[in-house]
Amino acid sequence: MAVQINPSILSADFARLADEARAVEGADWLHVDVMDNHFVPNLTLGVPVVESLRKATETPLDCHLMIEDPDRWAPAYVEAGAGSVTFHVEAAAAPVRLAREIRAMGARASMALKPATPVEPYEDLLPELDMLLIMTVEPGFGGQAFLDIMLPKIRRARQLIERHGLELWLQVDGGVSASTIERCAEAGADVFVAGSAVYGAEDPAEAVRALRKQAAAACAH
């Protein structure tokens, strides 16, 4: 597994997003949390900001849609320049159709599961995806504490991926830091969203490098 670190701009300074994006250009992806104040109790940013970020950084954009009706809105984020678009299965009316549409438009299709949503019912959907996101906090706010009870779910997801021989990335998002990333990697995750652990550091780029080193060592072990 190739470890990837995706800094979350939810923890960045929104008044300086272009500068904050450039501060982590050694990262693999820039994670963009889109919240609509309906699916989750918070409101962040939308298509215009994604369009502007695409122009401001060479780092590809990983858009996580915590919104209602992603079937309607997700394609607009591909058009805005997102290289990967994640929808929540709890909100999608037709997840297979949506994943195929995202892929057909040229982006990677990803499906997210909230902490209480089991992965097993969606085993047959996995071949339609490029990435599966296991939320390790309740979606909606940054800075939450990592939920250790999600580690067995990460392991089960990795087992399903391997059972089907899929080239499917397994992402974790929520409370990922120097103290939790190794456990996530050992459980089978290979893509790590980190917010405050990166943007709360004195040197965000160095924080990305340090997290990648930790995760890679844990994966190798």
SULNORNOR-V652354 format. One record per residue. N is the residue number from 1. RES is the residue in three letters. PSI is psi as a letter, one per 30 degrees, with the letter a starting at -180 (NA if undefined). NEAR is the number of other ideal C-beta (glycine too) atoms within 8 Angstrom. D_FIRST is the distance of its C-alpha to the first C-alpha in Angstrom with 1 decimal. Layout:
n=(N,N)
res=(RES,RES)
psi=(PSI,PSI)
near=(NEAR,NEAR)
d_first=(D_FIRST,D_FIRST)
This chain:
n=(1,2,3,4,5,6,7,8,9,10,11,12,13,14,15,16,17,18,19,20,21,22,23,24,25,26,27,28,29,30,31,32,33,34,35,36,37,38,39,40,41,42,43,44,45,46,47,48,49,50,51,52,53,54,55,56,57,58,59,60,61,62,63,64,65,66,67,68,69,70,71,72,73,74,75,76,77,78,79,80,81,82,83,84,85,86,87,88,89,90,91,92,93,94,95,96,97,98,99,100,101,102,103,104,105,106,107,108,109,110,111,112,113,114,115,116,117,118,119,120,121,122,123,124,125,126,127,128,129,130,131,132,133,134,135,136,137,138,139,140,141,142,143,144,145,146,147,148,149,150,151,152,153,154,155,156,157,158,159,160,161,162,163,164,165,166,167,168,169,170,171,172,173,174,175,176,177,178,179,180,181,182,183,184,185,186,187,188,189,190,191,192,193,194,195,196,197,198,199,200,201,202,203,204,205,206,207,208,209,210,211,212,213,214,215,216,217,218,219,220,221)
res=(MET,ALA,VAL,GLN,ILE,ASN,PRO,SER,ILE,LEU,SER,ALA,ASP,PHE,ALA,ARG,LEU,ALA,ASP,GLU,ALA,ARG,ALA,VAL,GLU,GLY,ALA,ASP,TRP,LEU,HIS,VAL,ASP,VAL,MET,ASP,ASN,HIS,PHE,VAL,PRO,ASN,LEU,THR,LEU,GLY,VAL,PRO,VAL,VAL,GLU,SER,LEU,ARG,LYS,ALA,THR,GLU,THR,PRO,LEU,ASP,CYS,HIS,LEU,MET,ILE,GLU,ASP,PRO,ASP,ARG,TRP,ALA,PRO,ALA,TYR,VAL,GLU,ALA,GLY,ALA,GLY,SER,VAL,THR,PHE,HIS,VAL,GLU,ALA,ALA,ALA,ALA,PRO,VAL,ARG,LEU,ALA,ARG,GLU,ILE,ARG,ALA,MET,GLY,ALA,ARG,ALA,SER,MET,ALA,LEU,LYS,PRO,ALA,THR,PRO,VAL,GLU,PRO,TYR,GLU,ASP,LEU,LEU,PRO,GLU,LEU,ASP,MET,LEU,LEU,ILE,MET,THR,VAL,GLU,PRO,GLY,PHE,GLY,GLY,GLN,ALA,PHE,LEU,ASP,ILE,MET,LEU,PRO,LYS,ILE,ARG,ARG,ALA,ARG,GLN,LEU,ILE,GLU,ARG,HIS,GLY,LEU,GLU,LEU,TRP,LEU,GLN,VAL,ASP,GLY,GLY,VAL,SER,ALA,SER,THR,ILE,GLU,ARG,CYS,ALA,GLU,ALA,GLY,ALA,ASP,VAL,PHE,VAL,ALA,GLY,SER,ALA,VAL,TYR,GLY,ALA,GLU,ASP,PRO,ALA,GLU,ALA,VAL,ARG,ALA,LEU,ARG,LYS,GLN,ALA,ALA,ALA,ALA,CYS,ALA,HIS)
psi=(k,j,k,k,k,j,k,k,f,f,g,l,j,f,f,h,e,e,e,e,e,f,f,h,f,f,l,e,l,j,k,j,j,j,k,g,g,e,e,l,h,l,k,c,l,a,e,e,e,e,e,e,e,e,f,f,l,f,k,l,k,j,k,j,j,i,l,l,h,f,e,e,f,e,e,f,f,e,e,f,g,k,f,k,k,k,l,k,f,f,f,k,e,i,e,e,e,e,e,e,e,e,e,f,f,g,l,k,k,k,k,k,k,l,e,f,j,l,f,e,f,g,e,f,f,e,f,f,l,f,k,k,j,j,k,g,l,k,k,f,k,l,g,l,k,k,j,f,f,f,e,e,e,e,e,e,e,e,e,e,e,e,e,f,h,k,i,k,k,j,k,k,k,j,g,k,a,f,f,f,e,e,e,e,e,f,f,f,k,f,k,k,k,k,d,f,f,e,f,f,l,e,j,e,e,e,e,e,e,e,e,e,e,e,e,e,e,e,e,e,NA)
near=(4,4,12,11,13,15,17,16,15,9,12,12,8,7,4,8,14,10,8,13,15,9,8,14,10,6,12,8,13,15,14,15,11,14,13,10,7,6,11,10,4,8,5,7,8,6,8,8,10,17,10,10,16,11,5,9,10,3,11,8,14,15,12,13,13,13,13,7,8,13,11,5,10,14,9,8,14,13,7,11,10,14,9,15,14,14,17,16,12,8,10,12,4,7,12,8,8,14,14,10,10,15,11,6,9,5,11,10,15,16,17,16,16,10,11,3,8,6,13,7,5,11,9,5,12,13,7,9,12,9,15,16,13,16,14,15,13,9,12,8,7,9,6,9,5,12,10,6,7,13,10,8,12,16,10,10,13,12,9,12,13,8,6,9,4,8,2,10,10,15,16,16,14,13,10,16,11,8,4,11,15,10,10,15,16,9,11,12,13,14,14,17,15,16,15,10,11,17,13,7,9,2,6,12,10,8,12,15,9,9,17,11,8,12,16,10,9,12,11,5,5)
d_first=(0.0,3.8,6.2,9.3,12.8,15.5,18.9,21.3,24.7,26.3,26.7,28.0,31.6,32.6,35.6,33.4,30.4,30.4,30.5,27.8,25.5,26.2,25.7,21.9,21.4,18.7,16.5,14.1,16.2,19.5,19.7,23.1,24.6,27.4,29.9,33.2,35.1,35.3,32.0,31.5,34.3,33.5,33.9,31.8,31.6,31.5,31.5,33.7,31.6,28.5,30.6,31.7,28.3,27.0,29.9,29.4,25.8,23.5,20.5,19.5,20.6,18.7,21.8,21.8,25.1,26.8,29.9,32.2,32.5,29.1,30.2,32.9,31.3,27.6,28.6,30.5,27.3,25.9,29.3,29.2,26.1,23.1,20.0,18.5,20.8,20.3,23.2,24.1,24.8,27.7,29.3,28.6,31.4,29.6,25.8,25.2,27.8,26.4,22.8,24.4,26.6,23.9,22.0,25.4,26.1,23.1,20.7,17.5,18.7,17.4,19.2,19.7,21.2,23.6,23.6,26.3,24.8,23.3,20.3,21.9,24.6,22.2,20.2,22.1,21.1,17.4,17.7,19.6,16.9,14.0,13.0,14.3,15.6,16.8,19.6,20.0,23.5,26.2,25.8,28.6,28.7,26.6,27.0,26.7,25.8,22.5,23.1,21.9,23.0,20.0,17.6,18.6,18.1,14.5,14.2,16.3,14.4,11.1,13.6,15.2,12.2,11.6,15.3,15.7,13.0,11.9,9.6,10.0,8.6,9.7,11.8,14.3,17.6,20.5,21.4,18.1,19.3,19.1,20.5,18.2,14.7,13.9,15.1,13.0,9.7,11.3,12.2,8.9,8.7,6.2,9.4,12.4,16.0,18.4,22.0,24.6,22.2,21.9,25.3,27.2,26.3,28.8,26.3,23.7,21.9,21.7,20.6,17.5,16.8,17.5,15.2,12.2,13.3,13.8,10.5,8.6,11.3,11.0,7.4,8.8,11.9)
